[in-house]
Amino acid sequence: MATSKNLELVKNGTAIIGQSNSILRYVAELDSSKSLRGSTELAEGQVDQWLEFTWGEIEVPLEALKVTTATGEIATGEIDSALRVKVKEDVVRNLCILDTHLLSKTFLVGDNVTIADISLACALSGSGWELVGGDAPTNVKRWFNTMINQPELGGAASTPSSSSSSSSTSSSSSTPSGSILFGGEAPYVTPNLFRRTRLRVKELFNTAPTLIGQTITVKGWARTLRLADKGKIIFLELNDGSCNESVQCVLGVETTTGFDGAKNAGGVGSR
């Protein structure tokens, strides 16, 4: 990402955005239902925080190891060994910060892929991972292995190929396509293994017309609750924090599993 500092988003022949993180934010907003930008205002702030971390603490140090050739190509070139060691130490130290964050998390923000994950995975891919991957902390390795199998990357992040044709052949025969080896072996991470199945309220409102007649799963808390028909019907406003609006649920005693539990769910409205 940092190598594309002259990257531009062009529309109708005119450059409208000219910085990688800004382009990521713009593209993420094109389909808000995927929540690539973050599912809440707080999440969006956290995504921005990790984008800045990637740029300042990962991409910039790794950029010092890249040389622009006469043809304009980016190559590792003949880099001073002392500089290599210093950059590696700095990046691995910063990855330890990331490792602590990922101790109990699958992705950087929330429970699905965001542009923060995509940006960092792309920054570490290729020669970057070749440099630091062997010394990367355990949780970072697990996260990176998960990310390279995510459909959101679409193959954008790649792992370094083996210099030995024989070892390359051996690896391809023993591991599925798209997997990565750490220290010679690592379990294959199935794409979408950690994907959520519920629909956020924000996404529900954005796609409501297409969901008519379908069964969906929405989770949240009861913002307001009101009883009717002598307690046989519940009008419940469900909210999950993804937006200010809530879903109005109508629950019947004869048609709702867990009706009594819903009846005691609380809420701040009249009962």
Kinemage of the C-alpha trace (Angstrom):
@kinemage 1
@onewidth
@group {chain A} dominant
@subgroup {mainchain}
@vectorlist {calphas} color= white
{ca met a 1} P 0.000 0.000 0.000
{ca ala a 2} L 2.742 2.432 0.911
{ca thr a 3} L 4.536 1.695 -2.334
{ca ser a 4} L 1.525 3.158 -4.132
{ca lys a 5} L 1.907 6.654 -2.713
{ca asn a 6} L 0.975 8.004 -6.142
{ca leu a 7} L -2.100 5.767 -6.295
{ca glu a 8} L -5.169 7.576 -7.622
{ca leu a 9} L -8.840 6.722 -7.863
{ca val a 10} L -10.002 7.882 -11.293
{ca lys a 11} L -13.613 8.584 -12.240
{ca asn a 12} L -14.585 9.778 -15.733
{ca gly a 13} L -10.932 10.420 -16.517
{ca thr a 14} L -10.391 12.647 -13.475
{ca ala a 15} L -8.481 11.696 -10.321
{ca ile a 16} L -10.881 12.221 -7.434
{ca ile a 17} L -8.945 10.613 -4.542
{ca gly a 18} L -5.187 10.243 -4.299
{ca gln a 19} L -4.237 8.450 -1.086
{ca ser a 20} L -4.486 4.730 -0.345
{ca asn a 21} L -6.310 4.953 3.005
{ca ser a 22} L -8.754 7.517 1.603
{ca ile a 23} L -9.444 5.225 -1.345
{ca leu a 24} L -10.033 2.309 1.020
{ca arg a 25} L -12.559 4.353 2.998
{ca tyr a 26} L -14.332 5.459 -0.177
{ca val a 27} L -14.566 1.933 -1.605
{ca ala a 28} L -15.789 0.555 1.745
{ca glu a 29} L -18.655 3.056 1.773
{ca leu a 30} L -19.872 1.880 -1.645
{ca asp a 31} L -21.490 -1.139 0.039
{ca ser a 32} L -22.248 -0.323 3.659
{ca ser a 33} L -23.941 -3.690 4.208
{ca lys a 34} L -20.525 -5.371 4.343
{ca ser a 35} L -19.440 -3.095 7.222
{ca leu a 36} L -15.892 -2.887 5.824
{ca arg a 37} L -15.664 0.625 7.255
{ca gly a 38} L -16.945 -0.493 10.663
{ca ser a 39} L -20.436 -1.337 11.904
{ca thr a 40} L -20.759 1.597 14.355
{ca glu a 41} L -19.295 5.077 14.779
{ca leu a 42} L -16.954 3.694 17.453
{ca ala a 43} L -15.860 0.861 15.172
{ca glu a 44} L -15.148 3.341 12.373
{ca gly a 45} L -12.855 5.252 14.724
{ca gln a 46} L -11.063 2.040 15.668
{ca val a 47} L -10.661 1.141 11.985
{ca asp a 48} L -9.071 4.555 11.356
{ca gln a 49} L -6.746 3.974 14.301
{ca trp a 50} L -5.485 0.686 12.850
{ca leu a 51} L -5.118 2.218 9.385
{ca glu a 52} L -2.796 4.829 10.897
{ca phe a 53} L -0.932 2.095 12.815
{ca thr a 54} L -0.402 0.144 9.589
{ca trp a 55} L 0.864 3.192 7.734
{ca gly a 56} L 3.185 4.580 10.413
{ca glu a 57} L 4.411 1.440 12.174
{ca ile a 58} L 4.451 -1.204 9.424
{ca glu a 59} L 4.381 0.266 5.915
{ca val a 60} L 6.842 3.132 6.406
{ca pro a 61} L 9.602 0.955 7.952
{ca leu a 62} L 9.169 -1.725 5.269
{ca glu a 63} L 9.299 0.982 2.596
{ca ala a 64} L 12.893 1.708 3.615
{ca leu a 65} L 13.873 -1.716 2.279
{ca lys a 66} L 12.458 -1.164 -1.204
{ca val a 67} L 14.392 0.268 -4.103
{ca thr a 68} L 12.905 1.758 -7.257
{ca thr a 69} L 14.689 0.407 -10.329
{ca ala a 70} L 15.362 2.300 -13.549
{ca thr a 71} L 12.197 0.827 -15.036
{ca gly a 72} L 10.088 2.109 -12.148
{ca glu a 73} L 9.654 -1.318 -10.594
{ca ile a 74} L 9.843 -1.889 -6.863
{ca ala a 75} L 12.486 -4.381 -5.751
{ca thr a 76} L 14.233 -5.320 -2.525
{ca gly a 77} L 17.610 -4.755 -4.183
{ca glu a 78} L 20.919 -4.784 -2.357
{ca ile a 79} L 19.926 -3.403 1.047
{ca asp a 80} L 22.414 -2.639 3.793
{ca ser a 81} L 22.311 -5.564 6.244
{ca ala a 82} L 22.307 -3.289 9.291
{ca leu a 83} L 19.255 -1.448 7.924
{ca arg a 84} L 17.512 -4.769 7.307
{ca val a 85} L 18.107 -5.860 10.880
{ca lys a 86} L 16.896 -2.526 12.277
{ca val a 87} L 13.713 -2.519 10.168
{ca lys a 88} L 12.966 -6.112 11.095
{ca glu a 89} L 13.390 -5.354 14.807
{ca asp a 90} L 11.106 -2.321 14.574
{ca val a 91} L 8.365 -4.114 12.650
{ca val a 92} L 8.443 -7.232 14.851
{ca arg a 93} L 8.254 -5.023 17.953
{ca asn a 94} L 5.197 -3.301 16.521
{ca leu a 95} L 3.666 -6.665 15.643
{ca cys a 96} L 3.957 -7.593 19.317
{ca ile a 97} L 1.556 -4.714 20.056
{ca leu a 98} L -0.789 -6.178 17.467
{ca asp a 99} L -0.338 -9.663 18.956
{ca thr a 100} L -1.645 -8.501 22.344
{ca his a 101} L -4.689 -6.966 20.682
{ca leu a 102} L -5.398 -10.183 18.753
{ca leu a 103} L -5.115 -12.411 21.812
{ca ser a 104} L -8.898 -12.821 22.029
{ca lys a 105} L -9.880 -11.473 18.600
{ca thr a 106} L -10.132 -12.911 15.113
{ca phe a 107} L -10.076 -9.552 13.291
{ca leu a 108} L -8.750 -6.107 14.190
{ca val a 109} L -12.173 -4.507 14.746
{ca gly a 110} L -15.432 -6.322 15.507
{ca asp a 111} L -16.292 -9.805 14.328
{ca asn a 112} L -15.772 -9.402 10.593
{ca val a 113} L -13.167 -8.206 8.106
{ca thr a 114} L -12.715 -4.431 7.789
{ca ile a 115} L -10.458 -2.283 5.637
{ca ala a 116} L -8.087 -2.183 8.619
{ca asp a 117} L -7.471 -5.929 8.205
{ca ile a 118} L -7.200 -5.616 4.424
{ca ser a 119} L -4.698 -2.746 4.617
{ca leu a 120} L -2.457 -4.509 7.135
{ca ala a 121} L -2.575 -7.860 5.331
{ca cys a 122} L -1.545 -6.190 2.076
{ca ala a 123} L 1.247 -4.288 3.844
{ca leu a 124} L 2.679 -7.495 5.294
{ca ser a 125} L 2.281 -9.646 2.191
{ca gly a 126} L 5.081 -10.667 -0.160
{ca ser a 127} L 8.564 -9.493 0.787
{ca gly a 128} L 7.291 -7.936 4.026
{ca trp a 129} L 6.117 -11.286 5.388
{ca glu a 130} L 9.245 -12.938 4.011
{ca leu a 131} L 11.262 -10.600 6.231
{ca val a 132} L 9.244 -10.734 9.476
{ca gly a 133} L 6.919 -13.743 9.152
{ca gly a 134} L 9.284 -16.196 10.786
{ca asp a 135} L 9.586 -14.013 13.894
{ca ala a 136} L 6.009 -12.763 13.992
{ca pro a 137} L 4.126 -13.535 17.247
{ca thr a 138} L 1.679 -16.459 17.333
{ca asn a 139} L -1.572 -14.473 17.210
{ca val a 140} L -0.323 -12.355 14.315
{ca lys a 141} L 0.541 -15.511 12.355
{ca arg a 142} L -2.907 -16.923 13.037
{ca trp a 143} L -4.565 -13.661 11.961
{ca phe a 144} L -2.488 -13.395 8.782
{ca asn a 145} L -3.192 -17.025 7.867
{ca thr a 146} L -6.894 -16.320 8.305
{ca met a 147} L -6.762 -13.106 6.276
{ca ile a 148} L -5.108 -14.542 3.181
{ca asn a 149} L -8.072 -16.909 2.879
{ca gln a 150} L -10.729 -14.201 3.142
{ca pro a 151} L -12.798 -13.392 0.038
{ca glu a 152} L -12.488 -9.652 0.733
{ca leu a 153} L -8.811 -9.781 -0.255
{ca gly a 154} L -9.541 -11.549 -3.531
{ca gly a 155} L -5.931 -12.682 -3.792
{ca ala a 156} L -4.513 -9.184 -3.181
{ca ala a 157} L -2.344 -10.458 -0.338
{ca ser a 158} L 0.154 -13.074 -1.334
{ca thr a 159} L 2.773 -15.102 0.466
{ca pro a 160} L 6.360 -15.528 -0.693
{ca ser a 161} L 7.021 -18.560 -2.845
{ca ser a 162} L 9.713 -21.041 -1.968
{ca ser a 163} L 13.095 -20.567 -3.614
{ca ser a 164} L 13.377 -24.298 -4.034
{ca ser a 165} L 11.279 -25.895 -6.737
{ca ser a 166} L 11.324 -29.215 -4.920
{ca ser a 167} L 10.081 -27.746 -1.639
{ca ser a 168} L 7.479 -25.759 -3.584
{ca thr a 169} L 6.199 -28.935 -5.189
{ca ser a 170} L 6.107 -30.675 -1.827
{ca ser a 171} L 4.194 -27.816 -0.201
{ca ser a 172} L 1.614 -27.624 -2.977
{ca ser a 173} L 0.916 -31.329 -2.731
{ca ser a 174} L 0.501 -31.372 1.057
{ca thr a 175} L -1.419 -28.143 1.665
{ca pro a 176} L -4.499 -26.644 -0.011
{ca ser a 177} L -4.155 -23.761 -2.450
{ca gly a 178} L -3.914 -20.384 -0.707
{ca ser a 179} L -2.447 -21.716 2.558
{ca ile a 180} L 0.815 -20.507 4.110
{ca leu a 181} L 3.526 -22.386 5.949
{ca phe a 182} L 5.109 -21.112 9.166
{ca gly a 183} L 8.274 -22.957 10.120
{ca gly a 184} L 7.417 -25.643 7.579
{ca glu a 185} L 3.883 -26.479 8.655
{ca ala a 186} L 0.632 -24.867 9.728
{ca pro a 187} L -3.045 -25.834 9.668
{ca tyr a 188} L -5.135 -24.652 6.772
{ca val a 189} L -7.673 -21.994 7.743
{ca thr a 190} L -11.026 -22.461 6.050
{ca pro a 191} L -12.363 -19.254 4.464
{ca asn a 192} L -15.278 -17.721 6.366
{ca leu a 193} L -14.575 -19.948 9.386
{ca phe a 194} L -15.217 -17.061 11.757
{ca arg a 195} L -17.948 -15.304 9.798
{ca arg a 196} L -21.053 -14.256 11.714
{ca thr a 197} L -24.518 -15.464 10.737
{ca arg a 198} L -26.672 -12.730 12.277
{ca leu a 199} L -27.849 -9.638 10.422
{ca arg a 200} L -27.164 -6.258 11.967
{ca val a 201} L -30.084 -3.865 12.318
{ca lys a 202} L -28.267 -1.358 10.115
{ca glu a 203} L -27.908 -3.976 7.373
{ca leu a 204} L -31.532 -5.026 7.810
{ca phe a 205} L -32.778 -1.514 7.061
{ca asn a 206} L -30.429 -1.199 4.077
{ca thr a 207} L -31.603 -4.469 2.486
{ca ala a 208} L -35.160 -4.826 3.834
{ca pro a 209} L -36.983 -5.050 0.459
{ca thr a 210} L -34.830 -7.999 -0.616
{ca leu a 211} L -35.488 -9.922 2.612
{ca ile a 212} L -39.278 -10.124 2.398
{ca gly a 213} L -40.385 -13.730 2.865
{ca gln a 214} L -37.008 -14.833 4.257
{ca thr a 215} L -36.046 -15.999 7.751
{ca ile a 216} L -33.264 -13.891 9.291
{ca thr a 217} L -31.422 -13.750 12.623
{ca val a 218} L -31.130 -10.443 14.486
{ca lys a 219} L -29.598 -10.112 17.956
{ca gly a 220} L -29.614 -7.202 20.374
{ca trp a 221} L -31.314 -5.846 23.483
{ca ala a 222} L -34.830 -4.683 24.233
{ca arg a 223} L -34.855 -0.899 24.080
{ca thr a 224} L -38.590 -0.635 24.809
{ca leu a 225} L -41.227 -3.237 25.599
{ca arg a 226} L -45.022 -2.990 25.748
{ca leu a 227} L -47.652 -5.639 26.495
{ca ala a 228} L -51.044 -5.911 24.782
{ca asp a 229} L -54.086 -8.219 24.743
{ca lys a 230} L -53.737 -8.988 28.453
{ca gly a 231} L -50.081 -9.947 28.124
{ca lys a 232} L -50.557 -12.278 25.137
{ca ile a 233} L -48.761 -9.961 22.688
{ca ile a 234} L -45.450 -8.126 23.095
{ca phe a 235} L -44.369 -5.098 21.101
{ca leu a 236} L -40.601 -5.000 21.477
{ca glu a 237} L -38.052 -2.589 20.030
{ca leu a 238} L -34.804 -4.442 19.331
{ca asn a 239} L -31.490 -2.564 18.926
{ca asp a 240} L -27.926 -3.835 18.501
{ca gly a 241} L -26.008 -0.549 18.475
{ca ser a 242} L -25.252 -0.609 14.739
{ca cys a 243} L -27.530 2.410 14.155
{ca asn a 244} L -29.954 4.677 16.022
{ca glu a 245} L -33.077 3.005 14.630
{ca ser a 246} L -34.597 -0.107 16.205
{ca val a 247} L -36.559 -3.048 14.827
{ca gln a 248} L -40.201 -3.296 15.944
{ca cys a 249} L -40.910 -6.946 16.830
{ca val a 250} L -44.430 -8.296 17.420
{ca leu a 251} L -44.357 -11.465 19.542
{ca gly a 252} L -47.354 -13.692 20.178
{ca val a 253} L -47.636 -16.086 23.111
{ca glu a 254} L -48.667 -18.973 20.847
{ca thr a 255} L -46.197 -18.304 18.035
{ca thr a 256} L -43.007 -17.213 19.830
{ca thr a 257} L -40.471 -19.602 21.343
{ca gly a 258} L -39.143 -18.108 24.575
{ca phe a 259} L -42.119 -15.761 24.953
{ca asp a 260} L -41.796 -15.596 28.762
{ca gly a 261} L -38.121 -14.738 28.517
{ca ala a 262} L -38.880 -11.949 26.074
{ca lys a 263} L -41.620 -10.729 28.395
{ca asn a 264} L -39.054 -10.243 31.164
{ca ala a 265} L -36.396 -8.730 28.893
{ca gly a 266} L -36.843 -5.267 30.365
{ca gly a 267} L -36.775 -2.138 28.233
{ca val a 268} L -37.413 1.459 29.183
{ca gly a 269} L -40.840 1.849 27.549
{ca ser a 270} L -44.281 1.523 29.162
{ca arg a 271} L -45.413 -2.012 29.977
